[in-house]
Amino acid sequence: MITDTLGRAWREGQTDVAIGGSGVLLLDDLAGTADANGRLLGVTAPAVGDEIASAADLVKRKSSGRPVAVVRGLGDLVRADVPGARVLLRDPAKDWFRLGTDEARHEGYQAGLAARD
């Protein structure tokens, strides 16, 4: 896995996330499976690649200069048939944050003007 640091909408601070990966399941889509109590999961899809990246960064420490961490105990996520980190990119049609503040205000203002006509 290759990781990098980013901020998140509505959250302070930064975290490491997966920006590349090969042979490791990065998104575990559990929709349609049952939880421990037998309830059907509708939309649960842990971004395990990002979770691993964040855990590894806790070990490396941001300012230590340590570029690598070895993560053990997740052998069930190592697979030859999984896609890379592209699966973690949200479809633009579902992206709530595709616009910056200025662009969102402009679009909203323009929509309001058009609605008046």
Backbone as numpy.savetxt, mean C-alpha at the origin, in Angstrom:
# Nx Ny Nz CAx CAy CAz Cx Cy Cz
12.62 -7.78 -2.01 11.79 -6.59 -2.01 12.66 -5.35 -2.01
12.18 -4.33 -2.67 12.80 -3.02 -2.65 11.79 -2.09 -1.98
12.27 -1.27 -1.06 11.37 -0.41 -0.29 11.79 1.05 -0.41
10.87 1.92 -0.07 11.16 3.34 0.01 10.23 3.93 1.06
10.50 5.15 1.44 9.75 5.83 2.48 8.73 6.78 1.85
7.53 6.80 2.43 6.54 7.77 1.97 5.63 8.16 3.11
4.93 9.28 2.92 3.91 9.73 3.85 2.57 9.18 3.39
1.56 9.32 4.22 0.23 8.80 3.90 -0.79 9.89 4.09
-1.81 9.89 3.25 -2.89 10.87 3.39 -3.53 10.72 4.77
-3.81 11.85 5.40 -4.48 11.92 6.70 -3.65 11.37 7.85
-2.36 11.09 7.65 -1.52 10.54 8.72 -0.23 11.33 8.81
0.23 11.60 10.02 1.54 12.20 10.24 2.60 11.12 10.13
3.82 11.53 9.89 4.94 10.60 9.86 5.06 9.87 8.53
6.12 9.10 8.44 6.41 8.34 7.23 6.59 6.87 7.59
6.47 6.03 6.58 6.68 4.60 6.76 7.32 4.04 5.51
8.00 2.93 5.62 8.54 2.27 4.44 7.46 1.42 3.80
7.48 1.38 2.47 6.54 0.59 1.70 7.30 -0.17 0.62
6.67 -1.19 0.08 7.26 -1.97 -1.01 7.07 -1.21 -2.32
8.17 -0.96 -3.03 8.06 -0.36 -4.36 8.50 -1.35 -5.44
9.00 -2.50 -5.01 9.40 -3.55 -5.94 9.46 -4.87 -5.21
9.23 -5.94 -5.94 9.29 -7.25 -5.30 9.24 -8.34 -6.34
9.89 -9.44 -6.03 9.88 -10.58 -6.94 9.82 -11.85 -6.10
8.86 -12.72 -6.42 8.77 -13.98 -5.71 8.19 -13.89 -4.31
7.57 -12.76 -3.99 6.96 -12.56 -2.68 5.56 -12.01 -2.89
4.58 -12.60 -2.22 3.21 -12.11 -2.29 3.16 -10.76 -1.60
2.79 -9.70 -2.33 2.78 -8.35 -1.77 1.40 -7.87 -1.39
0.36 -8.44 -1.99 -1.02 -8.09 -1.69 -1.78 -9.40 -1.51
-2.30 -9.63 -0.32 -2.99 -10.88 -0.01 -4.49 -10.64 -0.04
-5.10 -10.82 -1.20 -6.52 -10.55 -1.37 -7.34 -11.67 -0.73
-7.96 -11.36 0.40 -8.73 -12.35 1.16 -10.23 -12.26 0.92
-10.64 -11.38 0.00 -12.08 -11.23 -0.30 -12.65 -12.57 -0.74
-13.79 -12.92 -0.13 -14.43 -14.19 -0.46 -14.04 -15.34 0.44
-13.06 -15.12 1.32 -12.68 -16.17 2.28 -13.35 -15.86 3.61
-13.27 -16.79 4.55 -13.89 -16.61 5.86 -12.85 -16.23 6.90
-13.27 -15.42 7.89 -12.38 -15.10 9.00 -12.41 -16.23 10.02
-11.74 -16.04 11.15 -11.64 -17.09 12.17 -12.98 -17.48 12.76
-13.99 -16.58 12.63 -15.32 -16.87 13.16 -16.30 -17.32 12.08
-15.78 -17.56 10.89 -16.61 -18.04 9.80 -17.34 -16.97 9.01
-17.10 -15.69 9.34 -17.75 -14.59 8.61 -17.02 -14.34 7.29
-17.79 -14.09 6.25 -17.22 -13.85 4.93 -16.55 -12.49 4.87
-15.33 -12.46 4.36 -14.60 -11.20 4.19 -14.96 -10.62 2.83
-15.34 -9.35 2.81 -15.76 -8.73 1.57 -14.66 -7.99 0.83
-13.86 -7.21 1.55 -12.86 -6.37 0.89 -11.46 -6.45 1.53
-11.23 -7.37 2.40 -9.96 -7.42 3.11 -8.83 -7.85 2.19
-7.81 -7.00 2.09 -6.65 -7.29 1.25 -5.40 -6.68 1.90
-4.81 -7.36 2.88 -3.61 -6.81 3.52 -2.49 -6.56 2.52
-1.89 -5.38 2.60 -0.73 -5.03 1.79 0.50 -5.57 2.51
0.67 -6.89 2.49 1.73 -7.53 3.26 3.11 -7.06 2.84
3.27 -6.67 1.58 4.56 -6.12 1.15 4.91 -4.86 1.92
3.93 -3.98 2.09 4.16 -2.75 2.86 4.38 -3.06 4.33
3.65 -4.05 4.85 3.82 -4.43 6.26 5.22 -4.98 6.51
5.71 -5.80 5.59 7.07 -6.34 5.72 8.09 -5.21 5.62
7.87 -4.29 4.67 8.79 -3.16 4.50 8.87 -2.33 5.77
7.72 -2.07 6.40 7.71 -1.29 7.64 8.41 -2.01 8.78
8.15 -3.31 8.90 8.82 -4.09 9.96 10.33 -4.11 9.74
10.74 -4.27 8.50 12.18 -4.29 8.21 12.82 -2.94 8.54
12.10 -1.86 8.29 12.64 -0.55 8.60 12.80 -0.33 10.10
11.95 -0.96 10.90 12.13 -0.87 12.35 13.45 -1.48 12.78
13.85 -2.54 12.10 15.12 -3.21 12.41 16.30 -2.41 11.88
16.18 -1.91 10.65 17.29 -1.18 10.01 17.54 0.16 10.68
16.50 0.79 11.16 16.55 2.15 11.72 16.87 3.14 10.62
16.06 4.16 10.49 16.15 5.09 9.38 17.52 5.75 9.25
18.12 6.13 10.34 19.37 6.90 10.26 20.62 6.06 10.47
20.51 4.74 10.50 21.67 3.91 10.80 22.59 3.68 9.61
22.08 3.86 8.41 22.87 3.56 7.22 22.82 2.09 6.84
22.06 1.30 7.58 21.91 -0.13 7.29 20.93 -0.29 6.12
21.39 -0.78 4.96 20.51 -0.82 3.79 19.64 -2.06 3.67
19.88 -3.08 4.49 19.21 -4.37 4.31 18.77 -4.94 5.64
17.63 -5.61 5.63 17.16 -6.39 6.78 16.70 -7.74 6.26
16.94 -8.78 7.03 16.47 -10.11 6.68 15.22 -10.39 7.51
14.13 -10.73 6.82 12.87 -11.03 7.49 12.63 -12.52 7.37
12.47 -13.19 8.50 12.24 -14.63 8.50 10.84 -14.95 9.04
10.37 -16.16 8.73 9.11 -16.63 9.29 7.91 -16.41 8.40
8.13 -15.95 7.19 7.01 -15.69 6.28 7.16 -16.49 4.99
7.66 -17.68 5.12 7.90 -18.53 3.95 6.65 -18.79 3.13
5.47 -18.74 3.76 4.24 -18.97 3.00 3.96 -17.86 2.00
4.65 -16.72 2.12 4.47 -15.61 1.18 5.45 -15.68 0.01
6.42 -16.58 0.09 7.40 -16.72 -0.98 6.83 -17.66 -2.02
6.60 -17.12 -3.22 5.97 -17.89 -4.30 6.54 -17.45 -5.64
6.63 -18.36 -6.56 7.17 -18.04 -7.89 6.13 -17.40 -8.80
4.86 -17.60 -8.52 3.79 -17.21 -9.45 3.08 -15.92 -9.08
3.71 -15.05 -8.32 3.01 -13.83 -7.89 3.51 -12.62 -8.68
2.60 -11.63 -8.89 3.01 -10.41 -9.59 3.88 -9.53 -8.70
4.51 -8.54 -9.28 5.35 -7.61 -8.53 4.54 -6.55 -7.81
5.22 -5.47 -7.45 4.62 -4.40 -6.64 3.54 -3.62 -7.36
3.40 -3.81 -8.65 2.34 -3.10 -9.39 0.96 -3.41 -8.82
0.79 -4.58 -8.18 -0.52 -4.93 -7.61 -0.90 -3.99 -6.47
0.07 -3.26 -5.91 -0.21 -2.35 -4.81 -0.68 -0.97 -5.28
-0.60 -0.71 -6.58 -1.04 0.58 -7.10 -2.56 0.59 -7.26
-3.18 1.61 -6.73 -4.64 1.74 -6.79 -5.07 2.16 -8.18
-6.16 1.60 -8.66 -6.77 2.00 -9.92 -7.13 3.47 -9.82
-6.72 4.31 -10.77 -7.01 5.75 -10.69 -8.50 6.06 -10.48
-9.38 5.23 -10.97 -10.81 5.48 -10.78 -11.22 5.35 -9.32
-10.44 4.64 -8.52 -10.74 4.45 -7.09 -9.86 5.31 -6.19
-9.02 6.16 -6.79 -8.04 6.94 -6.03 -8.65 8.22 -5.49
-8.85 8.31 -4.20 -9.42 9.49 -3.56 -8.43 10.64 -3.53
-7.16 10.36 -3.71 -6.13 11.37 -3.50 -5.35 11.69 -4.77
-5.96 11.48 -5.95 -5.24 11.69 -7.19 -4.96 13.17 -7.44
-5.73 14.05 -6.83 -5.54 15.49 -7.00 -4.90 16.11 -5.78
-4.09 17.13 -6.01 -3.60 17.94 -4.90 -4.69 18.88 -4.44
-4.46 19.60 -3.36 -5.47 20.50 -2.80 -5.90 21.55 -3.81
-4.93 22.18 -4.48 -5.27 23.24 -5.44 -6.11 22.70 -6.60
-5.72 21.53 -7.11 -6.48 20.94 -8.22 -7.89 20.56 -7.80
-8.04 20.01 -6.60 -9.36 19.62 -6.11 -10.26 20.85 -5.94
-9.70 21.94 -5.38 -10.48 23.18 -5.23 -10.91 23.71 -6.59
-9.98 23.71 -7.54 -10.29 24.22 -8.88 -11.40 23.39 -9.53
-11.29 22.07 -9.47 -12.32 21.21 -10.05 -13.68 21.45 -9.37
-13.67 21.56 -8.05 -14.91 21.81 -7.32 -15.52 23.16 -7.67
-14.68 24.17 -7.78 -15.16 25.51 -8.14 -15.76 25.48 -9.53
-15.07 24.84 -10.48 -15.57 24.76 -11.84 -16.89 23.99 -11.90
-17.00 22.93 -11.12 -18.25 22.15 -11.09 -19.38 23.00 -10.52
-19.08 23.80 -9.50 -20.09 24.68 -8.93 -20.55 25.73 -9.91
-19.63 26.30 -10.67 -20.00 27.28 -11.70 -20.88 26.63 -12.77
-20.50 25.44 -13.18 -21.27 24.74 -14.22 -22.67 24.40 -13.72
-22.80 24.09 -12.44 -24.10 23.73 -11.87 -25.04 24.92 -11.81
-24.50 26.14 -11.72 -25.31 27.36 -11.67 -25.95 27.67 -13.02
-25.29 27.25 -14.08 -25.79 27.58 -15.44 -27.00 26.82 -15.83
